[in-house]
């Protein structure tokens, strides 16, 4: 079987102008970046009227496992499948971060015969959006230290600077550093640190802003630190928002590419769902809904993380509402959640499927009952799956009100997802009203508690006295109306990555709280999750190479 990159490199792509024509985009509305990708004019997209009957479909998944689930692959396959059954459709995805590409996970352009292309470009720098976000973030960091060096007119307390630098790589050595060493000419020494670009508040702002004006407003609202009197200092105080917006103005235009079957795709923005809100840009999603009848988008990791933030942050802030949801699962992943060792996943084990189904069951309950979205289970089929295992998942899913469909888009492209597409169209004809996990009026503590108890099924949330004091301070400072963005491990409902399936009555500890005043949410960092990941012992980068001018080893 050819690898993902072999399939992508063998594909014959259509010129991006042809993909734009498929969306009725005039040539003057596109700015080609080579032959197969383009930026789309914001002015043109803003001029388009809203479509009356366009449908938004959210693709989410069970809690991820080393066995793999294939959420992006399903998003791509479903988009192709909808077009196969004669529907006007496109997809809206996030851009891959170089951290996972060279780290553990690999690329994020789908897989098999359900990929967005050009796969190499998308996974490696693409149109430079992440570089622009990194530069905007680090320009602000440089302006902070420069302001202090030249007299500190704003009275910034160097002990209370909260703004970090970022880089789009996994580099644990940069988590905690000291800057300003080397004498008076290099500024004042202080402790600092790096996050990965996808965890930057600039990335969150980029993905939640609805226009360039909104982008600039939000950038100005960033709180970078505090004075000795604990008065917040903003990017606007440093007169930084204008220059930051200039760096982001071209990046803010959605990127248009295509699937292997020529389905149009916006790939734009890329926050992680375990440490950020995990959704592509509002601009791309909202624009796609003006162009086609069915838009398929995804939220990162499982439905307890990405889907919750899609609902409580992205939808709350933008007014977007999904008509249907897809929960991606595999037989192998359910057996893993049922306690099976990775080496034994190819052996039929109905008891393990039944035990691991507890994870899928809770995601079905959360999506359909807590979020109020009608859903279908997509079983991403592997060659080792047995008929008995597949039928058991169908039976168990039906008992909890969700139809399970076997999908083979990895091997068969859109044809392999046509049945899934038919079910989605049926659901979209009778959607249910989406509901939030908590109300705006709830306190920050109550919002975190609602997520932990209603979604994770925890018995309590805990925090140190210092963290509790910080939450209270934010509440009393007028930030209590913000939604909560939980940062925690993606591998479990709990904060313990080793707890598989569906743990209950566990405790969620809030380790740290961060204000994202520009993004307009509060980050609650739980357990031992890091906002600057590290590389594994054998990173994916060791397999990536350039041979005779051709990229190899990229997955």
N, C-alpha and C positions, 0 to 999 in steps of 0.2 A: 504494500500500500504506500503510495507516495506521501511525503510529509506535507505539512501545511504550506511551507515555503515553496516546495516543488510545485504544488498545485497552483499557487498564486503566480509564480514566475512563468508557468506554462500558459496562463490565461491570456486571451486576446481581449484587451480592454477597448472600450469605445472612447472616442475623444470626449473630453468633459463637456464640450459644447453640445454634444448629442444628449448627454444626461440632463443638461440644463433645459434643452428643448422638451424633454420628457416632462418637465415640470412647468412648461410654458414660460420659462425665464428667458427674456430677450438677451442677446449677446452683450449688450451694453451693461447689463446687470451683473455680469460675472467678470472676475479678474483672475484669469488662468495663472496657476503656479505650475508651469509645465503643461504637458498634454492631458494629464489625468486627474488633476485636482484644481480647485478654484476657490477663491473667496467670493462671497455674494454681497452685493450692495445692501447696506442697511437702509438707505433711503428708499430703494425699490421695495424691499420687504415691508417697510413701514407703510408704504402706499397701498399695499394690498388689503382688500376688505377681508373680514373674517368669514370663513365658510360656515354655513348654517349647520351642516350635518357631518362635520369631520369628527373622527373618533380617535381617542388616545388610548393606546394599549401599553400597560406596564409589564415588563418581563422582570421577574425576580426569581428567587431560588430557595432551596433548602440551605441549611448551614453548610458552608463549603468544607470539603474533605480533600485529602491527598488523592482520592480516587477520581476526582474531577466531576463536574456537573455540566458545564457547557452553556452558561447563560447568554454570553455574547453570541455564540454560535446559533443558539435558538432565536435570538433577536433577529439576526441576519436571515436565518432560514424562514422565520415567520413572515418577514417582509417580502422575501421572494415568493413564499407560498401564497400570500394574499394577491400578488400580481398574477400568479399561476391560475387562480380562480377568477381572474378578471377584475380585480379591484384596483383602484387608484391608491397606491401605497408607497411609503418610503420609511426609512428608519432614522433614528437620532441616537447617536452613541457618544460616549466620552472618548477622549484621546488617551492613548497609553502613556504611562509614565516610564521614563528610562530606568527608574529604580527597579520595578519588577522585571522589565525586559532583560536587564543584565543581572538580576537577582534570583528570585525563586520562581515566579509565576510565568515568566516569558511574556510574549506579546499579548495584545488585547484586540485583535482584529477578526475574531471568530476562528473557525477551524474547518478543515476538510473542504467540502464544496459549498460551505456557507461562510464566506469571508467577505470583508470589505477590502477593496484594493485601490491603489497599489499598496500591498501589505508592508513591504519594506519601508516605504516612505512614511506610512502612518505610524509604524512602530519606532522609527528612528528620526526624530526631530520634526517630521511632518512639515507644517507651514511656519514653524517657529513660534507658535503660541506660547508654549511653556517657557521658551527663552525670554519672551517679552514679559511674562508674569514674574519670572525670576528676577529680571532686571528692575522691574517696577518695585518689587519687594525690597531688593537690596539697595536701590536708590534711596528709599525711605530710611533704611538702616544707616546708610552713609550720611544722610542729612542730619540724623539725630546726633551722631558723634561729632560731625562738623559743627553743629550748633553749640554743643557743649565746649568744644575746643576754642571757639571764638567768643567766649564770654558767657554763654548759657543765659541769655536774656530771659528765657521762659522759666528759668529756675528748675530745670529737670533734675530730679533726684537720680543720680546714676545707680543707686541701689534699687530703684523702682522702674527701670526701663523694662517693658514687657515685649517689645518688638524684637523678633529674631530674624536672622538671615536665613536664606534657603538655597538649596541646590537640588537638582533633579536626579539625584543618585542616592543609593543606600550607602551611608558613610557614618558608621557609629562613632568614629573618632571625633566627629564634629558636634556631637550632641551637647557637650559642655566644653566651652573654650574660654580663654582670656584674650581680650583685645586691648589695643592701645599700649603694648609694650614697646620699649626701645627709646624712651625719653620723651620730653615735652613736645617735640615736633610731631609725634605720632598720636597725640591726644591723651586722654585720661584712661589709665588701665581700669578695666571692669570685667566682670564675668558676663559672658554672652553664650550663644549657642545657635545651632542650625536646625531647622526642620526640613523635611523634604518638600519640594515645591507644591505637591498636591495637598499638603496640610496648611499652606499659607492662607491667611485671611484674604489676600489679594485673589487667590484662585476662587475662593468662595464668593467674593464680591463679583468677580468676572462671570461666574455661573448664575448668579441670582439677579444681576442688574438687568433692567428692561430696555435701557437705552444708554447712549454715551453720556447723556446728562445725568442719568441715574447712577451710572458707573462713577462719574466724577464726584457726585454728592457722597456716595458711599465711601469712596477713597478718602475724602476729606474727614469723614467721621471716625476713621480708624483711631483708636486710642493707643498711643505708642508707649506711654508711661505716665508717671505722676510726679508732682512737685513734692517737696518735703511736707507741705500741708495736705497732701493727698488729693490735690486738684488734678483732674485728668488733663493730659497734654495730647492733642490730636495732630494728625497729619496736616490738617487745615491750619493749625497754629504754626506749623513749620513751612507753610505755603508750598506743600509738596504735591497736592492732589492734581494740579494742572500738568506738571511734568510727568507724573505717573500715568495720567490719562493719555498723554501724547505717546508714551511707550506702548500703550495697550490699544490704541485706536484701530490699527489694522488687524490685530489679533482678534478684536471683538467681533469682526465679521465672520459669520458661520462658514465652515469649510465644507465644500461639496465634493463627494467622491461617489463611488459606485460599488455594488456587490459584484460577485463573479457573474451574476445573471443580469447585470445592468440595472438593478433597482437603485434609485437615487438614495444617497445617504448623507446626512449632516453628521460630521464627527467634530465635536467642539466642546472644549472644557474637559477637566478630568480630575475632580477631587475623589480621594479614596472614601469608601463608605465606613471603614472602621475608625478613621481618625478625622473625617470631615463629612460632608453631607452626601457625597457619592452619586451625584446626578450630573448629566450634561447641562449645557447652558439653557436658561429660560428662553433666550433669544432664538436659539436653534429650534427648540421644541415648539414654541409659539409660532414661529415662521413656517415650520413644516405643516402645521395644522391649517395654514392658509393655502397651502399648495396642493394637498392631496386629501383623500377621504379617510385614509387610515394611516396613523403614525405609530410606529412601534418604537418604544424607548425602553431603556433598562435602568435599574438602580443597583448599585454595587452590593456584592455579597448576598447574604440571606435576607429574607423578608423582615427579620427583626432589626436589621440595620438599615440597608439602603431603602427598602420600601417604606419603613417608618419615617425616615427623613424625607423621602419623596413626598409623602403625605403631609407631615407636620411642618416641614420647612418649605420645600419647593412649591407645593400646591397651595399652602397657606399664604405664601407671599405673592404668588403669581396669578392665582385664580384658576390655574389649570386643574382639570378634573379627569381622571382616567375612567373609561367606560368598562374596561375589563383588565384582568391581570392573568399572567401566566406564571405558574410556579414550576421551575425546572428541577427535575430530580433524575437520578439514575439508579438502577438496581444496585450497582456497585457501591454508590455512596450510601444508600440505605443500609446495605449490609455492613458497611464500615460503622455507621451510627449504631448498628445492632451489635457491635463488639467484635466483628471479624477482623483479623489481621490482614494487612494489605496483600500479603502473599497468597491469601486464600479467597480473594474476592471473585475469582473466576469460577469457583465451585458453587453449584446450586445450594442454597441454604434458605429455605422458606422461613425458618424460625428467626433467622437474623433479619430478613426483610421485614417480618412482622414487628420485631423489636425496634428496628431502626425507623419504621414508619411513624413512630411517636414524634420524630423530628418534623417530618412532612405534615403530620396531622396538626401540629401546633401552628405551623406556617399557614395551613389552610384556614384554621380557626382565626388567626390574626388578620389575614387578608380579608376574609369574608365577613367576619363578625366585628372585629375591632376597627378595621379600616373601612368596612362597608363596601368592598369592591367584589363583584362576582368574579370567580376565578376558574381556571382550568389547569390541570396538572399536565405538563409535557414531560413524558419519559424519554429522555435522550438515550436511544438504544445503543448498546454495545453488542459486539458479536458473541460475547460470552453469556448474555442474558438468556434465560430459559423461558419457555412459554408459561410455565407454572409461576415463575417469579413475576412476570409481567401481568398475568391475570390476577395475581394476589394484590398487586398495587392498584389495579383498576377497581377491584372489589372493595378494598379498604378505603380508597379515595371516595368512591360512590357513597359509602356509608356516612361520610362526613360532608356530603353535598357537593363534591367536586368531580367532574368527569375527568378521567385520565386518558390521554391520547398518546399512543406510541409514535414517536417522530424519528425519522431517519435522514434528516437534512444534512448531517455531516457527510454521509455517503451519497445522498441523492439530491442535494440542493433543495430548491423550492418544491419539487414533487414530493419530497419526503416530509414536508410540513404542510401540505395542502389540506389534510384532514384537520390539523390543528387550526389552520386558517378558517375553515368552515365553522368550527366550533366558536372561534373568536367572533366572527361576524354575527352569529346567532346571539351571543351574549351581548354584543354591542347594540343590538336592536331593542334590548330591554335592560338597560343598566340600572343599578341601584345607587342611591345617593352616597357619596363618600363621606366618611366621618373622621374627625380628628381624634387622636388618643387623649388629648386634654384641651381645655379651653384657654383662650388667651388670658382670661382673668385669673387663672390659677397662679400661685406663686411659683418661683423657680424650683423650690424644693418639692412642691406638689407635682409639678410637671415631670421632674425626674422620677419621682415616686410612681407616677402613673405609668410611665414607660417601663420601669422595672417590674412593677406588679402586673400590669395588664398584658404587656408584650413578652417580657422575659420570664414571668411567673415567679419572680423573687418574693421572698417574704418580707424583705426590708432593704432599705438603703442606709449606708453608714458613711460617716465622714469624720475627720479629725476636727478638733475645735477650731483650728486655723481655717480649714476649708469651709466649715459652717459659717464662720465669721465673714469670709469672703462672699459666700452666697448671700448672706444677709445684707452685706454692704452693697452688692450689685442690685439687690431687690430695692433697697431704700434709695439708691441713686437713680432710679427711673428705668432700669433695664429689666424689670420684672415682667414686662409684657412680651419680651423676646421669647421665641421658642428655644428648646434645648437641643443641642447636638451632642449625642453621646459618642465618645471615643472608647471603644473596648475591643477585645478580641472578636474576630469574625467567626471563629471555629466553634463557638458554643453560645447558648443562650445566656450562660453565666459569664463571669469574668475569668473563669478557669478554662483555658483552651482544651484541657484534657477531658472535660465532661461532655460526652457525646449525647446523642439522642435528645431528650427533653427534660433536663433537670428541673426540679421544682423546689420551692422553699429555700433557695439559696440566698446569700447576702451579696448585694452589689455595693462595693466600696468606691466612693468618689475620692480619687487621689489628688486631683488638681482641678481647678476651675479657671477657664480663660474667657475673657470678654472679647467678642468679635463685634464691635460696635458698628463697623461698616457693613459686615455681612448680616448684621442684625440677628445674631443668635448667641447663646452662651454655650461654650464647649465644656462638657463634663467628662473629664478623663478618668476612666475607671480601670481598676486592676493594674496590670503591668504593661499595658499597650504603650508603644513608643510612637512619637510623632516624627522621629527620624529612624527608620528601620535600619537593620544591619544586614550584611550579606551572609549567606549560608557558607558552610565549609567549602562546598563546590558550587560556586555561583554559575548561573546560566551563561555568563559572559565567556566562560572557558570553551564553550561549544560554538560560539559565534566567531566567524572568520570571514576574510575577504580572499577568495581564491579565483585567480584569473579575472579579477574585476567583478566577481559575483559574490553577493552575500550568501553565506551558508550558515546553518545551525540556528537560525532565528525561528522561534516557534510561536 
